[in-house]
Structure formats: structure tokens, C-alpha cells
Amino acid sequence: MPVEERLVFGLHYLDEKSVPEVAESCGCSTRTVKRRLQKARKHFVARARREPDLAERLAGSPWTELESG
């Protein structure tokens, strides 16, 4: 996952910052943050599917729909 995507993913999901807060922290627009989050989620799901424990936890999750979309 590219650095920009990892950064917004971490700030949003791990540090629990809102999209506007992430945008301010990164010095970009909220639109850019949303686009990077979407790509980061797809990368995360694709990677998680290759890990048996994570794949099992993702089963039935709304995130699994992201990989194909």
C-alpha cells in the first residue's frame, strides 16, 4: 500500500480522526482523503484475504465487497 494511503488509513481508523481532521493533518482536500481511504481499504482487504486468520474475520463483512468494486 502506498505511503499516502497508509497514512490516511492509520489516521482515520487507528487514530480515529475524521476525514476533515485527516485532510488538515495531511495538507490535502477531504476529497483526496476519501479517494485515498477508498484505495487503502481495497488494498487492506486484498492483503487480508491472503492471511487465513484475517480472511476468516472478513467473511461476511461489508469490506469484502470493496475488493471487487
N, C-alpha and C positions, 0 to 999 in steps of 0.2 A: 504494500500500500504506500503510495507516495507520501512524503512528509506533510504536505499541506492537508491531506485527508486525515492522516493520523492525528495531527494537531487538533483539528476541529472535532473529530470523533472523541478524543480524550477530554477536551474541554467541555463538550456537550454532555457526554454520557458518564464520564468518570468524575469530573468536577461539577457536574450538574448546572452548568451555565446555560442561560437561554441563548437563542440564536442571536439576538441583538448584542448580548454580552460577548459572545464568541466573536462576532464581527468587529466589535470595538477592540477586543484583545488582539485580533489578527490584523487589524487595519484594512479590512475589506468590507464589502457590502453584505447585507443579510442574504441577498440573492446568491452571492458567491458561496457563503457559508452553507446555505441549503443545498446547492449543487454539490459541494464537496461532501456534505453529510450523506447525500444520496449515493454517491460513488463509494464512499467509505463503507456504508452499510452493505453494499453489494460485494465489495472485497472481503469484508468480515464474514459474511455468510458463505461465500465460496471457500474461504480458508477453513471456516469452522466445520464445513461438511466433510473435510478431509481428516478431521480429528474425531475418532469414534465417540468419545465422551461428549464433545460439543454437539456433534451431529444428532445424537440422541436427545439432547436438551432442546435443539432447534425444531425437532419434529412437531408439526402442528402449530408452530409459531408464525405470526404474520410476517416475520422477517424472511421466512423461506420463500415467499412469493417474490421477493426482491431480486433474487438471483436470475430468474428467467425474464424479468421485466426490464 
